[in-house]
Structure formats: C-alpha cells, structure tokens
C-alpha cells in the first residue's frame, strides 16, 4: 500500500467510528425526547452522581440508569445488522 492509501484507510476508520457514535447519541436523544419520565429519571441520576464540574470514567460506570438507556437504544436501533 502506498502512503496515500494508508492515510485514506485511517480516515475511513476514523470517520466510521465518529459516524456510529453520532448516530447512537442521536437515537438516545430521540428516545429521551419521546419519554419525559425516563428523561426525568436520568436527570436525577446525573444530578446525584455529577456534583462536580468534571466527570470521571468511574462516575460514568456507576450510572446504571444511563447504561440501561444506552443499551435499550442500541437494542431498538442497532447500528449493525447480524
């Protein structure tokens, strides 16, 4: 492979990762907009766990409700077909 082909492949992988993440977040946002109670419960969890200005990886891991919302979104709107 030439240097240009390697660069192009790297760009494709970067763009593919960006696109799937953006699509997943769009579906999560859509589900939250359609379910005000879920949105309220998530906001309560965020308020409970994120009292500081910064959010750590450990804080995100401890947010079970957020994890369930993301997993439900991926179940309802899978990014890849099996």
N, C-alpha and C positions, 0 to 999 in steps of 0.2 A: 504494500500500500504506500502511496505517496503521502507526504506530509499534509497536503491539502485534503486528501481522503480521510486521513486520521482526524484532522480538525473537524471535518464535516460530520463524521460519526460521533465525535464528542458532543457537538452541537445538537445532534438528533437526540442523544441520550439525555442531555440537559433539558431540552425542550419537552421531551416526553414526560420527564419527571415533574416539570413545572405544570404542564397541562393537566395531568391526572390529579395533582394536588389541588389546583384551582377548581377543577370540576367537582371533586369531593366536597370542598368547602362550600361551593355553590349549592349543592344538594342539601348539605346540613343547614345552611341558611334558609333554604326553601322550606324544609321540614319545620324549623323553628318558627318561621313566619306563619305557617298553617296551624301550629299547635301552641297557642298562647300559654297554656298551663305548663307544658314542657319547657317553654322559654322562661317562664317564671321560676320553675324549679331549678333550672340550670343557673339562672342569675343568682339565686340563693346560694347554690354551691360555690359559684365563683366568688361571691362576697365573703363566704365563710373561709375559703382557702387562700384567697389572694388579697390579704390586707396590706401587703407591702407593694412598692412600686414595681418590683421585679418579680418575675415568675420563674421558678426553677423547674428543672425536669422532674424532680421528686414531687413537687407540688402538682404538676400535671398528672403524674402517675397515680396520685392519691385521689384524683377527681373521678370517682366511679360513674357518676351520672353522665358526665361528659363522654366518658369512654363508651357507655351504652348508647348514647345518641349517635356517636360516630359509627359504631358498629351497626346500628339499625339502619343508618343511612346507606352504608355500604351493602347491607343485605337487600335493601329495597332498590337501590340504584347501583348495581355492580359496575365497576369500571372495565372489567374484562369478562368475556363470556367463557364458560367452561366447555 
